[in-house]
Amino acid sequence: MNPEQEFGRKPSKRKVLAPKKNEEVPKADVKESLSSGKADGDNNRNESTEKKKPARSRSAGPPKKTYRRDSRSGRDQKPRGERPKKTDTTRRQPRKTANARTGRGGRSGMTKLSVVIPAYNEESNIEPLLNQFSQLFRNLPYKAEMILVNDGSEDRTFVRIKEHQSKYPWLKVFSHRNNRGLTVALETGFAKANGKIVCFYPADLQYHANEIPKLVSKLDSGADVVTGWKQGSYGIKSFGSFIYNCLSRVLFKVKVHDLNSIKAFKKEVAECFTYRPGWHRYMVVMAAQAGFIIDEVKVKLLPRKSGKSKFGLSQLPVGFLDLLSVKFELSFTKKPLLFFGSAGIISGTLGFITGLIALYLRFVENAGFRPLLYMVILLLVSGLLLFTIGFLAELIVSVKDDLSRKKIV
């Protein structure tokens, strides 16, 4: 029995004394003292927090939040830390400026009109040409652009264009290293055009820029292609143009008076064009064969004030051969056997008839005529060769159609 219990006194708490230098303390006693000290500290801390917290009944509800009052507006202002975080759905979008909403000058941001102008040795016409279109684009209610293609000019045409490019934000300039022809220049311009409507306009200033809105209004009313009908005389070239337009109307059944003038069309029409040298004259014909609606507008023809014309009577034979090649391309490439087979049938039939005549003369009249035998051989062999060419052409066209379908898919 403990001596303190023996005399009736309460047992005192045992204190852990620090060990002396040479005295070792058991590790178990040290751990017990540390743990008891931490427990006593935690209990004291919990008791103090429980005393500080006021008793709150369940019916009292959550405590009211106090906010500081704004001196200017007189309203309660929430602390910054208590403001609700904005989610992605409530994030404020950046405010668009007037130019971003409506485009430059308050117009629609989408480019509606692209004017493609090929230029070859037109140095003196560049400045008045740009002045005309500057006034035109300023008054248009929609956004427009000019695509000026320098087709390898030998004078200072490209230098003049670059001098004025910084003045006009709607001007886009492209250049060929050498003269590649009007058709290739138009192909370059059509590929770079961003407008829904594309207009072909020559750089010789024989048409005024104010004629272009007439073409655009016709397109807005339902047409797909609108070509200009020249009003005025331009010398001996008018005779060649008359013959060319008459032949085109007869062969292609296109009901327009003038195929070689300024023209405007929707952007998707340019996909049906075949860009071969000299075939720019037949863009309207190709569009008509593709099923697009064609219309025309009268435009005033002005005399050329400066520069030299690139077209003359020497172009008539080339234009006639191009006319035949376009006709063959549009009419017989889809069914080549129809053309070659018909010629083969005609040649074979003539050879058969000539052979009957040669047999009659040889065995009935007893008068042999050797040239008829050569004629029979020529006609029969020609008919067979034409049939063979037609079959081969059909195979080529079928492969071409398969490739085009794969591109579409």
C-alpha positions as CSV (number, residue, x, y, z in Angstrom):
1,M,0.0,0.0,0.0
2,N,1.2,3.5,-0.8
3,P,2.2,5.5,2.2
4,E,0.1,8.5,1.2
5,Q,-3.1,6.3,1.1
6,E,-2.2,5.0,4.4
7,F,-2.5,8.3,6.2
8,G,-5.7,9.3,4.3
9,R,-4.2,11.9,2.0
10,K,-5.1,12.2,-1.7
11,P,-2.4,11.0,-4.1
12,S,-0.6,13.8,-5.8
13,K,-0.1,14.0,-9.5
14,R,3.1,12.4,-10.6
15,K,5.5,14.9,-12.1
16,V,8.1,13.9,-14.7
17,L,11.3,15.5,-13.8
18,A,14.0,16.3,-16.3
19,P,16.7,13.7,-16.2
20,K,20.1,14.6,-15.1
21,K,23.0,14.6,-17.4
22,N,24.3,11.1,-16.5
23,E,20.8,9.7,-15.8
24,E,18.8,8.0,-18.6
25,V,15.0,8.2,-18.8
26,P,13.0,5.3,-20.3
27,K,11.4,6.0,-23.7
28,A,8.0,4.9,-22.6
29,D,7.8,7.5,-19.8
30,V,8.7,10.3,-22.2
31,K,6.0,9.3,-24.7
32,E,3.4,9.1,-22.0
33,S,4.2,12.6,-20.7
34,L,4.2,14.1,-24.2
35,S,0.9,12.6,-25.1
36,S,-0.7,13.6,-21.8
37,G,0.5,17.2,-22.4
38,K,-1.0,17.3,-25.9
39,A,-4.3,15.9,-24.6
40,D,-4.5,18.5,-21.9
41,G,-3.8,21.3,-24.4
42,D,-6.4,20.1,-26.8
43,N,-9.0,19.9,-24.0
44,N,-8.2,23.4,-22.8
45,R,-8.5,24.7,-26.4
46,N,-11.9,23.0,-27.0
47,E,-13.2,24.4,-23.7
48,S,-12.2,27.9,-24.6
49,T,-13.8,27.7,-28.1
50,E,-17.0,26.3,-26.6
51,K,-17.2,29.2,-24.2
52,K,-16.7,31.8,-26.9
53,K,-19.4,30.4,-29.2
54,P,-22.8,31.8,-28.3
55,A,-25.7,29.5,-27.9
56,R,-28.0,29.6,-30.9
57,S,-31.4,28.1,-31.3
58,R,-32.5,26.2,-34.3
59,S,-35.4,28.6,-35.0
60,A,-33.1,31.6,-35.2
61,G,-31.9,30.6,-38.7
62,P,-28.5,31.6,-40.2
63,P,-26.7,34.7,-38.9
64,K,-27.3,37.9,-40.8
65,K,-24.5,39.2,-42.9
66,T,-23.5,42.8,-42.6
67,Y,-22.3,44.8,-45.6
68,R,-20.7,48.1,-45.7
69,R,-22.7,50.9,-47.3
70,D,-21.3,52.7,-50.4
71,S,-21.0,56.4,-49.7
72,R,-21.8,57.4,-53.3
73,S,-24.7,55.2,-54.2
74,G,-26.1,54.6,-50.7
75,R,-26.4,50.9,-51.4
76,D,-25.0,48.0,-49.4
77,Q,-21.9,46.7,-51.1
78,K,-20.9,43.0,-50.8
79,P,-17.4,42.2,-49.8
80,R,-15.2,41.1,-52.7
81,G,-14.6,37.6,-51.2
82,E,-18.4,36.9,-51.1
83,R,-19.2,37.8,-54.7
84,P,-20.3,34.8,-56.7
85,K,-17.9,33.4,-59.2
86,K,-18.9,33.9,-62.9
87,T,-19.2,30.7,-64.8
88,D,-18.4,30.3,-68.5
89,T,-22.1,30.8,-69.4
90,T,-22.3,34.2,-67.6
91,R,-18.9,35.4,-68.9
92,R,-19.2,38.7,-70.6
93,Q,-18.4,38.6,-74.3
94,P,-16.0,41.2,-75.7
95,R,-17.8,44.2,-77.0
96,K,-17.7,44.4,-80.7
97,T,-16.8,47.7,-82.3
98,A,-18.8,49.2,-85.1
99,N,-16.3,48.1,-87.7
100,A,-16.3,44.5,-86.5
101,R,-20.1,44.3,-86.5
102,T,-20.8,45.9,-89.8
103,G,-17.5,45.9,-91.7
104,R,-15.5,48.8,-93.0
105,G,-17.6,51.9,-93.5
106,G,-20.7,50.5,-91.8
107,R,-21.3,47.9,-94.6
108,S,-21.7,44.2,-94.3
109,G,-18.5,42.3,-93.3
110,M,-18.9,39.8,-96.2
111,T,-17.5,40.9,-99.6
112,K,-20.3,40.8,-102.1
113,L,-18.6,42.0,-105.3
114,S,-15.1,41.2,-106.7
115,V,-14.1,43.0,-109.9
116,V,-11.3,41.1,-111.7
117,I,-9.3,43.3,-114.1
118,P,-6.4,41.9,-116.2
119,A,-3.9,44.5,-117.3
120,Y,-1.2,44.2,-119.9
121,N,0.7,47.3,-120.9
122,E,-1.9,49.7,-119.6
123,E,0.4,52.1,-117.8
124,S,-1.5,55.2,-118.7
125,N,-4.9,53.8,-117.8
126,I,-4.1,52.6,-114.2
127,E,-4.6,56.0,-112.4
128,P,-8.0,56.9,-114.0
129,L,-9.2,53.3,-113.6
130,L,-8.5,53.4,-109.9
131,N,-10.1,56.8,-109.6
132,Q,-13.3,55.5,-111.2
133,F,-13.6,52.6,-108.9
134,S,-12.7,54.7,-105.9
135,Q,-15.9,56.8,-106.5
136,L,-17.9,53.7,-107.3
137,F,-17.0,51.7,-104.2
138,R,-17.6,54.7,-102.0
139,N,-21.2,54.9,-103.1
140,L,-22.0,51.2,-103.1
141,P,-24.2,49.9,-100.2
142,Y,-22.2,46.7,-100.0
143,K,-18.6,45.7,-99.6
144,A,-16.5,45.3,-102.8
145,E,-13.0,44.6,-103.8
146,M,-10.8,44.9,-107.0
147,I,-8.4,42.2,-108.1
148,L,-5.9,43.6,-110.5
149,V,-3.8,41.0,-112.3
150,N,-0.7,42.3,-114.1
151,D,-0.2,39.8,-116.9
152,G,3.5,40.2,-117.5
153,S,3.4,43.9,-118.7
154,E,6.5,45.1,-120.5
155,D,6.0,48.8,-119.5
156,R,5.6,50.4,-116.0
157,T,2.1,49.0,-115.4
158,F,3.0,47.1,-112.3
159,V,5.0,50.0,-110.9
160,R,2.0,52.3,-111.3
161,I,-0.2,49.7,-109.6
162,K,2.1,49.4,-106.6
163,E,2.3,53.2,-106.2
164,H,-1.5,53.4,-105.6
165,Q,-2.0,50.2,-103.7
166,S,-1.5,51.8,-100.3
167,K,-4.2,54.3,-101.0
168,Y,-6.9,51.8,-101.6
169,P,-7.5,49.1,-99.0
170,W,-9.9,47.3,-101.4
171,L,-7.2,46.8,-104.0
172,K,-5.5,43.4,-104.4
173,V,-2.6,43.0,-106.8
174,F,-1.3,39.8,-108.4
175,S,1.3,39.6,-111.1
176,H,2.6,37.1,-113.7
177,R,6.3,36.9,-114.6
178,N,5.5,36.8,-118.3
179,N,2.5,37.4,-120.5
180,R,0.3,34.3,-120.2
181,G,-2.8,35.5,-121.9
182,L,-6.2,36.9,-120.9
183,T,-7.7,33.5,-120.0
184,V,-4.9,32.6,-117.6
185,A,-5.1,36.1,-116.0
186,L,-8.9,35.7,-115.5
187,E,-8.3,32.2,-113.9
188,T,-5.9,33.8,-111.5
189,G,-8.3,36.6,-110.6
190,F,-11.3,34.3,-110.2
191,A,-9.3,32.0,-107.9
192,K,-8.4,34.9,-105.6
193,A,-11.9,36.5,-105.5
194,N,-13.7,36.5,-102.2
195,G,-17.0,38.0,-103.3
196,K,-20.3,36.2,-104.0
197,I,-20.4,38.0,-107.3
198,V,-17.5,38.1,-109.8
199,C,-17.2,40.7,-112.5
200,F,-14.9,40.7,-115.5
201,Y,-13.9,44.2,-116.4
202,P,-11.2,45.2,-119.0
203,A,-8.5,47.8,-118.1
204,D,-8.8,49.7,-121.4
205,L,-11.5,52.1,-120.0
206,Q,-13.9,51.4,-122.9
207,Y,-16.6,50.8,-120.3
208,H,-17.4,53.0,-117.3
209,A,-17.4,51.6,-113.8
210,N,-20.9,52.8,-113.2
211,E,-22.2,50.1,-115.5
212,I,-21.3,47.4,-113.0
213,P,-24.2,48.0,-110.5
214,K,-26.6,47.3,-113.4
215,L,-25.1,43.9,-113.8
216,V,-25.3,43.2,-110.1
217,S,-28.9,44.3,-109.9
218,K,-29.8,41.8,-112.6
219,L,-28.0,39.0,-110.7
220,D,-30.0,40.0,-107.5
221,S,-33.2,39.7,-109.5
222,G,-32.6,36.0,-110.3
223,A,-30.0,35.7,-113.1
224,D,-26.8,33.6,-112.8
225,V,-24.8,35.3,-115.5
226,V,-25.3,38.8,-116.9
227,T,-23.3,40.0,-120.0
228,G,-23.1,43.5,-121.4
229,W,-24.6,44.4,-124.8
230,K,-22.3,47.0,-126.3
231,Q,-24.0,50.2,-127.5
232,G,-21.8,52.0,-129.9
233,S,-19.4,51.4,-132.8
234,Y,-15.8,50.5,-132.6
235,G,-14.6,50.4,-136.2
236,I,-13.9,47.4,-138.3
237,K,-13.8,45.2,-135.3
238,S,-17.6,45.4,-135.0
239,F,-17.9,43.4,-138.2
240,G,-15.9,40.5,-136.8
241,S,-17.7,40.6,-133.6
242,F,-21.1,40.5,-135.4
243,I,-20.1,37.3,-137.3
244,Y,-18.7,35.7,-134.1
245,N,-21.9,36.4,-132.1
246,C,-24.1,35.2,-135.0
247,L,-22.3,31.9,-135.2
248,S,-22.3,31.5,-131.5
249,R,-26.1,32.0,-131.3
250,V,-26.6,29.4,-134.1
251,L,-24.3,26.7,-132.7
252,F,-24.9,27.1,-129.0
253,K,-28.5,28.5,-128.9
254,V,-27.5,31.3,-126.6
255,K,-30.1,34.1,-126.7
256,V,-27.8,37.1,-126.0
257,H,-26.5,39.7,-128.5
258,D,-23.0,40.1,-127.3
259,L,-20.7,37.5,-125.8
260,N,-17.5,39.5,-125.8
261,S,-18.2,42.3,-123.4
262,I,-18.1,43.0,-119.6
263,K,-19.9,40.3,-117.7
264,A,-20.8,39.4,-114.1
265,F,-21.8,36.1,-112.6
266,K,-22.2,34.3,-109.3
267,K,-19.1,32.7,-107.8
268,E,-20.2,29.1,-108.3
269,V,-20.6,29.7,-112.1
270,A,-16.8,30.0,-112.4
271,E,-16.4,26.3,-111.5
272,C,-17.9,25.2,-114.8
273,F,-15.4,27.2,-116.9
274,T,-12.7,25.4,-118.9
275,Y,-9.6,27.7,-118.8
276,R,-7.9,27.1,-122.1
277,P,-6.1,29.8,-124.0
278,G,-8.6,31.9,-125.9
279,W,-11.7,30.3,-124.3
280,H,-12.5,33.4,-122.2
281,R,-14.8,34.4,-125.1
282,Y,-17.0,31.4,-124.4
283,M,-17.6,31.8,-120.7
284,V,-21.3,32.6,-121.3
285,V,-21.6,29.6,-123.6
286,M,-20.2,27.2,-121.0
287,A,-22.4,28.6,-118.3
288,A,-25.5,28.2,-120.6
289,Q,-24.5,24.6,-121.3
290,A,-24.2,24.0,-117.5
291,G,-27.8,25.1,-117.0
292,F,-27.3,28.6,-115.5
293,I,-29.7,31.5,-116.3
294,I,-28.3,34.0,-118.8
295,D,-29.3,37.6,-119.1
296,E,-27.9,40.8,-120.7
297,V,-27.8,44.6,-120.0
298,K,-27.1,47.4,-122.4
299,V,-23.8,49.1,-121.7
300,K,-22.2,52.1,-123.4
301,L,-19.0,51.5,-125.4
302,L,-16.4,54.3,-125.1
303,P,-13.5,55.0,-127.4
304,R,-10.1,54.0,-126.2
305,K,-8.2,57.1,-125.1
306,S,-4.7,55.7,-124.4
307,G,-2.9,52.4,-124.9
308,K,-3.0,49.9,-127.7
309,S,-5.7,47.4,-128.4
310,K,-4.7,43.7,-128.1
311,F,-7.5,42.5,-130.4
312,G,-7.8,42.9,-134.2
313,L,-8.8,41.1,-137.4
314,S,-5.9,38.7,-137.0
315,Q,-7.8,37.1,-134.1
316,L,-10.7,36.1,-136.3
317,P,-9.3,32.8,-137.6
318,V,-8.2,31.9,-134.1
319,G,-11.6,32.7,-132.7
320,F,-13.3,30.6,-135.4
321,L,-11.2,27.6,-134.6
322,D,-11.8,28.1,-130.9
323,L,-15.5,28.2,-131.7
324,L,-15.3,24.8,-133.3
325,S,-13.2,23.3,-130.5
326,V,-15.7,24.6,-127.8
327,K,-18.6,23.1,-129.8
328,F,-16.8,19.8,-130.0
329,E,-15.9,20.0,-126.3
330,L,-19.4,20.7,-125.2
331,S,-21.3,18.5,-127.6
332,F,-19.3,15.4,-128.4
333,T,-17.0,14.8,-125.4
334,K,-20.0,13.5,-123.4
335,K,-20.8,10.9,-126.1
336,P,-17.8,10.6,-128.4
337,L,-19.1,7.4,-130.0
338,L,-22.1,9.4,-131.3
339,F,-19.7,11.5,-133.4
340,F,-17.1,9.0,-134.4
341,G,-19.6,6.2,-134.8
342,S,-21.8,8.2,-137.1
343,A,-18.8,9.0,-139.3
344,G,-17.8,5.4,-139.3
345,I,-21.3,4.2,-140.3
346,I,-21.3,6.7,-143.2
347,S,-17.9,5.7,-144.4
348,G,-18.7,1.9,-144.1
349,T,-22.0,2.4,-145.9
350,L,-20.3,4.3,-148.8
351,G,-17.6,1.5,-149.0
352,F,-20.3,-1.2,-149.2
353,I,-22.2,0.6,-152.0
354,T,-19.0,1.3,-153.9
355,G,-18.1,-2.4,-153.5
356,L,-21.4,-3.5,-155.1
357,I,-20.9,-1.1,-158.0
358,A,-17.4,-2.6,-158.5
359,L,-18.7,-6.2,-158.5
360,Y,-21.5,-5.2,-161.0
361,L,-19.0,-3.7,-163.4
362,R,-16.6,-6.6,-163.1
363,F,-18.9,-9.6,-163.4
364,V,-21.9,-8.1,-165.3
365,E,-20.4,-5.5,-167.6
366,N,-17.0,-7.3,-167.8
367,A,-15.3,-4.0,-167.3
368,G,-13.0,-3.9,-164.4
369,F,-12.1,-0.6,-162.8
370,R,-9.3,-0.9,-160.3
371,P,-9.6,2.6,-158.6
372,L,-13.1,1.5,-157.4
373,L,-11.4,-1.4,-155.5
374,Y,-9.0,1.1,-153.8
375,M,-12.0,3.3,-152.9
376,V,-13.8,0.4,-151.3
377,I,-10.8,-0.6,-149.2
378,L,-10.3,3.1,-148.1
379,L,-13.9,3.6,-147.1
380,L,-14.3,0.3,-145.2
381,V,-11.0,0.7,-143.3
382,S,-11.8,4.3,-142.5
383,G,-15.2,3.3,-141.1
384,L,-13.6,0.6,-139.0
385,L,-10.9,3.1,-137.6
386,L,-13.6,5.7,-136.8
387,F,-15.6,3.1,-134.8
388,T,-12.4,2.1,-132.9
389,I,-11.6,5.7,-132.1
390,G,-15.2,6.2,-130.8
391,F,-14.9,3.2,-128.5
392,L,-11.6,4.3,-127.1
393,A,-13.0,7.8,-126.6
394,E,-15.9,6.4,-124.7
395,L,-13.5,4.5,-122.4
396,I,-11.6,7.7,-121.7
397,V,-14.7,9.7,-120.9
398,S,-16.0,7.0,-118.5
399,V,-12.6,7.1,-116.6
400,K,-12.9,10.9,-116.5
401,D,-16.4,10.7,-115.1
402,D,-15.3,8.2,-112.4
403,L,-12.5,10.5,-111.3
404,S,-14.9,13.5,-111.1
405,R,-17.3,11.6,-109.0
406,K,-14.6,10.6,-106.6
407,K,-13.6,14.2,-106.2
408,I,-17.1,15.2,-105.4
409,V,-17.4,12.4,-102.8
